[in-house]
Amino acid sequence: MLTLQCPYCGVHAEETELAPGHEAHLKRFGPGASAEEFESYMFARKNPKGVHFERWRHAYGCGKWFLAARDTNTLEVFGTYPAQSTEPPADLIARIKAKRPDWPGYTERVTK
């Protein structure tokens, strides 16, 4: 079972206490976006095996949204951090690189 630590209340919550919010750090296009921008955001995403940054909500706890880094192949969790972060913290990136030296690194996911 997937267990994530909420960075706000500190609780180690099992996935049954959490609500997934999909991929983190995506640029979302607003009402003035073109049809192509909206289509790209909604449907044209890569989904490779490996390290992903995701949004989660501590639904049956404090109720706050947070972000997590985990490997979709092994389910290993590298860490969690506040939802207001515009990119993953440097110490989390270093932790991932230490365990996955071949990981290409974090790049901002802007869909266009």
RABEL-V631295 format. One record per backbone hydrogen bond with DSSP energy under -0.5 kcal/mol. NH is the residue of the N-H (numbers start at 1). CO is the residue of the C=O. E is the energy in kcal/mol with one decimal. If there is no record, write none. Layout:
BEGIN
nh={NH	NH}
co={CO	CO}
e={E	E}
END
This chain:
BEGIN
nh={4	6	6	10	13	13	15	17	18	19	21	24	27	28	33	38	39	40	41	42	43	44	44	45	52	54	54	55	56	57	58	59	60	61	63	66	67	68	69	70	70	71	72	72	75	78	78	79	81	83	85	93	94	95	96	97	98	99	100	103	109	110	111}
co={13	4	11	6	4	11	2	14	15	57	55	53	109	26	30	34	35	36	37	38	39	39	40	43	70	52	68	22	66	19	64	57	17	58	58	56	81	54	79	52	68	76	50	70	71	69	76	69	67	65	82	89	90	91	92	93	94	95	96	100	25	108	109}
e={-2.6	-0.6	-2.7	-1.8	-2.9	-1.0	-1.9	-2.5	-1.0	-2.4	-3.1	-3.0	-1.1	-0.7	-2.0	-2.2	-2.5	-2.4	-2.3	-2.6	-2.9	-0.9	-0.8	-1.3	-3.0	-0.5	-2.9	-3.4	-2.9	-2.2	-2.4	-2.3	-2.3	-1.6	-2.3	-3.0	-3.0	-2.4	-2.6	-2.3	-0.5	-2.5	-3.1	-0.6	-2.4	-2.7	-0.5	-1.2	-2.4	-0.8	-1.5	-2.1	-2.4	-1.9	-2.2	-2.6	-2.1	-1.4	-2.8	-2.3	-0.9	-1.2	-0.6}
END
